[in-house]
Amino acid sequence: MMNYEDILRANGGICETPAYVFDLDILRDRIASVKKKLSGNVILCYAMKANPFLVAPLCEVVEKFEVCSPGEFRICEKAKLNMNKVVLSGVYKSKEDIQYVMYAYGGQPTYTIESFEQYRLLKGCARKEKIQISALIRLSSKNQFGVDKKVLEQILKDTDNDSHVRIKGLQFYSGTQKRNFNQILSEIHSLDAYYIELKKNFGIHFEELEYGPGLYTSYFNNEDEQDEIVLDEFAKALGEINFQGKIVLEMGRIIAACCGLYMASIVDIKETEEAKYCIVDGGIHQVNYYGQTMAMRTPDIEQFPKRPDEKFRYNICGSLCTVSDILAKQFPLSGAKIGDILIFKKAGAYSVTEGISLFLSRDLPNVYFYSEKEGLRKVRSAQPTDIMNSVIYD
Ligand SMILES: Cc1ncc(COP(=O)(O)O)c(C=O)c1O
């Protein structure tokens, strides 16, 4: 169990807010517990868009990393990630970017194919580089990503006579925070059936299936915590399909969410005829809970320091110029004071990356890693954003 006082006061200092703190002990425990549930042919692929800061800490403990843009790729290079672990994904890969990766790392990454055009581009670049690449064809889930079965089968026929692209299997992802577990079951069963069909019709024996289940993470108070049960059922269902090859699970949220804390300090307290308000030095541009719209639901928040005083209910609001910058409504705080820190839990996934962080040109938060062994370590200082929102005068 995390002791928040230890974290905030680690190394004799105090965490400078607003900040994200990623607890690496919790992250590693999470990976170990997810892996324990999965059988031997199932490996993890961390979808780094959930939180790119976790690439370096996960380098050694996760087998694959889903990388969707040149920027994400550069983060992996800086983290010295073994390129055999990279799945170069994303709906659009430019010729220059593909050429760079192939020139620098050859056939080490796995490449995903998102269209016939992108297939042609990958094949052309591989031929020019005189290499063979391994690829996954992304099967569409009725949106702009991937290809339908007709195009998928055209690509398969084409690769039959090509030595530069080797298709390892299919990739499939249809969305995040799936409440309906039956949708996940139905997806794995239809992928399994499609593999059988492809074997029958084309004699194709795929070695791999890369699947992103979009498993649900519960964020809010009064929510029935089903996360572990769902994970158990999912692992069981995977063990029951016909496909016996390697199953690569692309996951972001359920890996990253639990290790992250978002810390914001109370900077003003006031009362109007309507309500009591706490203004904090962060806001909705920095912390993001899927499904929280306008603070209709309350995440897990803790006040520091803890006070024995009477509790009053406050609307906790950020520092943006919009009425929608509400982090929690009618949240009980004990003797709230300016300078108190509010700790928002389960903020490890999609907060760093999905917030409207350039709105109002406020600084990006500090980022800390925490572990019991190393204490609190600042890995990125607050960064100004005005330079991104203004003309550059030489
Ligand atoms: C292709 C792909 N795979 C995996 C993920 C991770 O999804 P989640 O965070 O729900 O596990 C995403 C998220 O957008 C994605 O686009």
The ligand as a Gaussian input file, in Angstrom:
#p B3LYP/6-31G(d) Opt

LIG

0 1
 C       -3.875000       0.039000     -31.681000
 C       -3.991000       0.215000     -30.216000
 N       -3.598000      -0.798000     -29.407000
 C       -3.689000      -0.697000     -28.069000
 C       -4.194000       0.445000     -27.454000
 C       -4.279000       0.501000     -25.952000
 O       -5.575000       0.507000     -25.499000
 P       -5.901000       0.432000     -23.937000
 O       -5.225000       1.583000     -23.301000
 O       -7.382000       0.494000     -23.864000
 O       -5.352000      -0.858000     -23.418000
 C       -4.623000       1.514000     -28.261000
 C       -5.183000       2.727000     -27.657000
 O       -5.638000       3.654000     -28.298000
 C       -4.518000       1.397000     -29.675000
 O       -4.878000       2.399000     -30.496000

